[in-house]
Amino acid sequence: MPAPSPPDTIDLPPLLDGAAVEGFLDQHGLGSGPVEAVEIGEGHSNVTYRVRREGACVVLRRPPRPPLPPSAHDVLREARVLRGLEGSGVPVPRVLATCEDESLLGVPFYVMEFLDGVPMTRTTPPGLRDPTHRAAMAQRMITALATLHGVDYEGCGLGGLGRPEGYLERQVRRFAGLWERGRTRDLPELDEVTAWLGEHLPESGAPSIVHGDFRIGNLLFCGRPPVRLRGIVDWEMATLGDPLADVGYLCAHLAERGDPGNVMTELQPVTREDGFPDSDALALRYAELTGRSLENLGWYRVLAVWKSAIFLEQSYQRYLSGNEHDPWFAAMADGVPGLVARARREAGMEG
């Protein structure tokens, strides 16, 4: 059914103030003169700009317009993760400066280096359309995930990023609470999935840094061969916890040939193209690289889809109230129930 239109909103403050950004970049010695800013990326969470001026081309990352859900869109925490991972073997952009002073843009923000890479979302660029190149991209992707999960988080200063003990139980409890506070309608089928997750909670293995939104759309590749992974972006959900949460998320939200998909898989339908392996092959390769057991991977896949449904319901609520203006969230009227149905299938609750 069509989504209700959000109420009209007038006199919204700009997301970027050119004079404020110029002054901040001047303060940190990042180029000179007027700035030219263009919003980049296809994300639907934090807002990302490429900012050019004489002598500098950088990326500015800030939260969407307030009010914001508690603990969401913490860009300074994201910058801390990127700084911790610098030199770890995980490809990430280098953070150049952070700003806690909300008087400049109304929110905290940070500036990082611009990576000359291509996000893989709709289709592969012309130079990488050979199936062997797509297979190589998938290999780089799963190798990067295995590398991330092998990082010594204490050694790189990220030991305080989260509490890995009880991570899965807290995830189920926290997102169930988010659903109760942010639901826009009754979806008893989602409550059934919540109960299933609690009843089948697996025992976690050794903890690691967890990206939280690991998918091909959050990876930047060089646009021509040889296949090179330039960087992993969008770290706002990163924490310490069970690494299989990332594997389940990647597999559950992978667009695969023959699968009609949903609002999450269609963020990056590129992986339906010839050469990309399916989720089973990716999971097997991860197990080979890490030695981790994937016996309970099905549970993590259900968790991933269930969490996405709940998280997107929060944004849909903000859209309906006029506090979120990304038109993509209008599709959550049907998109969230579609994810719930997917979670039920992943859990074996329906055919």
C-alpha positions in Angstrom: 0.0 0.0 0.0 1.2 3.6 -0.6 2.9 5.2 2.4 1.4 8.3 3.9 3.2 11.5 3.0 5.1 13.2 5.7 3.9 16.5 6.9 5.2 19.6 5.2 8.2 21.1 6.9 9.5 24.6 6.2 12.6 26.7 7.1 14.8 23.7 7.7 18.4 24.5 8.5 21.0 23.5 5.9 22.9 20.3 6.6 26.2 22.1 5.5 27.3 25.7 6.2 30.0 26.6 3.7 31.5 29.4 5.9 31.6 27.1 8.9 33.3 24.3 7.0 35.8 26.7 5.4 36.8 28.0 8.9 37.1 24.5 10.2 39.3 23.3 7.3 41.4 26.5 7.6 42.0 25.7 11.3 43.3 22.2 10.4 45.4 23.3 7.4 43.2 21.5 4.9 43.4 23.6 1.7 42.4 27.1 1.2 39.6 29.3 -0.3 35.9 28.6 -0.8 34.6 25.1 -0.6 32.5 23.2 -3.1 30.5 20.4 -1.4 28.5 17.6 -3.1 26.6 14.9 -1.3 27.9 11.5 -2.2 27.0 7.8 -1.5 23.7 6.0 -1.5 23.5 5.6 2.3 20.3 6.3 4.2 21.8 7.1 7.6 24.7 9.5 8.2 25.2 12.2 5.5 28.4 12.2 3.5 29.9 15.1 1.4 32.9 15.3 -0.8 34.3 18.8 -0.1 36.7 20.4 -2.6 38.8 23.5 -2.3 42.2 24.6 -3.5 44.8 22.1 -2.2 42.3 19.7 -0.7 39.7 17.1 -1.5 38.2 15.5 1.6 35.0 13.8 2.9 32.9 15.3 5.6 30.6 13.0 7.5 27.8 14.2 9.8 24.5 12.8 11.2 21.2 13.6 9.6 19.1 16.5 10.9 18.1 16.1 14.6 16.2 14.9 16.5 18.0 11.6 16.5 17.3 8.2 18.2 19.4 7.6 21.3 23.0 6.3 20.6 22.4 6.4 16.8 24.5 8.3 14.2 27.5 8.7 16.5 30.0 10.0 14.0 32.7 10.8 16.5 32.6 7.1 17.7 32.9 6.1 14.0 36.0 8.4 13.6 37.5 6.7 16.7 37.1 3.3 15.1 38.7 4.4 11.8 41.7 5.9 13.7 42.1 2.7 15.7 42.1 0.6 12.5 44.6 2.7 10.7 47.6 0.4 10.0 45.8 -2.7 11.1 45.6 -4.3 7.6 41.9 -3.4 7.3 41.5 -0.9 4.5 39.9 2.3 5.9 40.1 6.0 5.1 42.3 8.1 7.3 40.6 10.5 9.6 41.9 14.1 9.3 40.0 16.0 11.9 37.0 15.8 14.2 34.6 18.4 15.5 32.7 18.2 18.8 31.6 21.8 18.6 27.9 21.7 17.6 27.7 25.4 17.0 29.3 25.0 13.6 26.8 22.6 11.9 24.4 21.8 14.8 25.9 18.4 15.2 29.3 16.8 15.6 31.1 15.8 12.4 34.5 14.6 11.1 36.6 14.9 8.0 38.5 12.1 6.4 40.6 11.5 3.3 38.8 11.1 0.0 39.3 7.6 -1.4 39.2 7.4 -5.2 37.0 4.3 -5.2 33.7 3.1 -6.6 30.9 1.7 -4.4 29.4 -1.5 -5.9 25.6 -1.1 -5.7 23.6 -1.1 -8.9 26.1 -2.6 -11.3 29.9 -3.1 -11.8 31.7 -0.4 -13.7 32.7 -1.1 -17.3 36.3 -2.0 -16.5 35.3 -4.7 -14.0 32.4 -6.5 -15.8 34.3 -9.7 -16.6 33.0 -12.5 -14.3 36.5 -13.1 -13.1 36.8 -9.5 -11.8 33.5 -9.9 -9.9 34.7 -13.1 -8.4 37.9 -11.3 -7.3 35.8 -8.5 -5.7 33.9 -11.1 -3.7 37.2 -12.6 -2.6 38.6 -9.2 -1.5 35.4 -8.6 0.4 35.4 -11.8 2.4 39.1 -11.6 3.0 38.7 -8.1 4.4 36.0 -9.3 6.8 38.2 -12.1 8.0 41.0 -9.6 8.5 38.8 -7.3 10.5 37.7 -10.2 12.8 41.3 -11.0 13.4 42.4 -7.5 14.5 43.8 -7.2 18.1 41.3 -4.7 19.2 43.0 -4.2 22.6 46.3 -3.6 20.8 44.8 -0.9 18.5 43.2 1.0 21.3 39.6 -0.1 20.7 39.2 -2.3 23.8 36.6 0.1 25.2 34.4 0.0 22.0 31.9 -2.4 23.5 31.2 -5.2 25.9 31.6 -8.5 24.0 30.3 -10.6 26.9 26.6 -11.2 26.4 26.6 -9.4 23.1 23.9 -11.6 21.4 21.5 -11.5 24.3 21.9 -7.7 24.5 21.2 -7.4 20.8 18.0 -9.2 21.1 16.9 -7.4 24.2 17.9 -3.9 22.8 16.2 -4.3 19.5 13.1 -5.8 21.0 13.0 -2.6 23.2 13.5 -0.4 20.1 10.6 -2.1 18.4 8.3 -1.5 21.4 9.2 2.2 21.5 9.2 2.8 17.8 6.6 0.6 16.1 4.1 2.4 13.9 1.8 -0.6 13.7 1.2 -4.1 15.1 3.2 -6.8 13.4 2.7 -10.0 15.5 4.8 -11.9 13.1 7.8 -9.8 14.2 7.1 -10.7 17.8 7.2 -14.4 16.9 10.6 -13.9 15.4 11.8 -12.1 18.6 10.6 -15.1 20.7 12.4 -17.5 18.3 15.7 -15.6 18.6 15.5 -15.7 22.4 14.7 -19.4 22.4 17.5 -20.4 20.1 20.3 -18.1 21.3 23.7 -19.7 20.3 26.8 -19.6 22.3 29.3 -17.0 21.0 32.9 -17.9 20.1 35.9 -15.6 20.5 34.9 -11.9 20.2 36.1 -9.4 17.6 35.4 -6.0 16.2 32.0 -6.2 14.5 31.3 -3.7 11.6 27.6 -3.9 12.0 26.7 -3.1 8.4 29.1 -5.1 6.4 27.9 -5.4 2.8 29.4 -4.8 -0.7 27.7 -1.4 -0.9 29.9 -0.2 2.0 33.1 -1.1 0.2 35.0 1.1 -2.3 36.9 -0.6 -5.1 39.2 0.8 -7.7 37.1 1.2 -10.8 39.5 -0.6 -13.2 41.6 -3.8 -13.0 43.4 -5.2 -11.3 40.7 -5.5 -8.6 41.7 -3.5 -5.5 39.7 -2.9 -2.4 40.3 0.8 -1.5 38.4 1.0 1.8 35.5 -0.1 4.0 33.2 2.8 5.0 30.1 3.4 7.2 31.4 2.3 10.6 28.7 3.9 12.8 27.4 0.5 14.0 30.8 -0.9 14.9 31.3 -2.5 18.3 32.9 -5.5 20.0 30.9 -8.7 19.8 30.3 -11.9 18.0 31.9 -11.8 14.5 29.3 -14.2 13.1 26.8 -11.3 13.3 28.7 -9.7 10.4 28.8 -12.9 8.5 25.1 -13.5 9.0 24.3 -9.9 8.0 26.4 -10.1 4.8 24.8 -13.4 3.8 21.2 -12.5 4.7 21.4 -9.2 2.8 23.2 -10.5 -0.3 21.3 -10.1 -3.5 21.3 -13.5 -5.2 20.2 -14.7 -8.6 16.7 -16.2 -8.4 15.9 -14.4 -5.2 13.2 -11.6 -5.6 14.9 -9.6 -2.8 13.7 -7.0 -0.4 14.5 -3.4 0.6 17.9 -4.4 2.0 19.1 -6.7 -0.8 18.1 -4.1 -3.3 20.5 -1.6 -1.9 23.2 -3.5 -3.8 21.7 -5.7 -6.5 25.1 -5.8 -8.2 25.8 -9.2 -6.6 23.3 -10.9 -8.9 25.6 -10.3 -11.8 27.6 -13.2 -13.3 30.7 -14.0 -11.3 29.6 -13.1 -7.8 29.3 -16.2 -5.6 26.2 -16.9 -3.5 26.0 -16.5 0.2 26.8 -20.2 0.9 30.1 -19.9 -1.0 31.0 -16.7 0.8 30.3 -18.3 4.2 32.4 -21.3 3.3 35.3 -19.1 2.3 35.0 -17.2 5.5 35.2 -20.4 7.5 38.3 -21.5 5.5 40.0 -18.2 6.2 39.2 -18.0 10.0 38.6 -21.6 11.2 35.3 -20.4 12.8 32.4 -22.8 13.0 29.3 -21.7 11.0 27.1 -24.3 12.5 24.6 -21.7 13.8 24.9 -19.3 10.9 21.1 -19.6 10.2 20.4 -17.9 13.6 22.6 -15.0 12.7 20.9 -14.5 9.4 17.5 -14.3 11.1 19.0 -11.8 13.6 20.3 -9.6 10.7 17.0 -9.4 8.9 15.0 -8.9 12.2 17.3 -6.1 13.3 17.0 -4.4 9.9 13.2 -4.5 10.1 13.3 -2.9 13.5 15.9 -0.3 12.6 14.1 0.7 9.5 10.8 1.0 11.4 12.5 3.7 13.5 13.4 5.6 10.4 9.9 5.1 9.0 8.4 6.5 12.2 10.7 9.6 11.8 9.6 9.9 8.2 5.9 9.9 9.1 6.5 12.5 11.8 8.4 14.8 9.4 11.8 14.4 11.0 13.2 12.3 8.2 13.1 13.5 4.6 14.8 10.7 2.7 12.1 9.5 0.3 13.5 6.0 0.4 11.9 5.5 3.8 8.4 5.9 2.4 9.0 2.4 1.0 9.2 1.0 4.5 5.3 0.9 4.7 5.7 -2.5 2.8 9.4 -2.9 3.2 9.4 -3.6 6.9 6.7 -6.3 6.7 8.6 -7.8 3.8 11.7 -8.1 6.0 9.7 -9.7 8.8 8.4 -12.3 6.3 12.0 -12.9 5.2 13.1 -13.4 8.8 10.3 -15.9 9.3 11.5 -17.9 6.2 15.1 -17.8 7.4 13.9 -19.2 10.8 11.9 -21.9 9.1 8.6 -20.5 10.3 7.0 -20.5 6.8 7.7 -21.8 3.4 
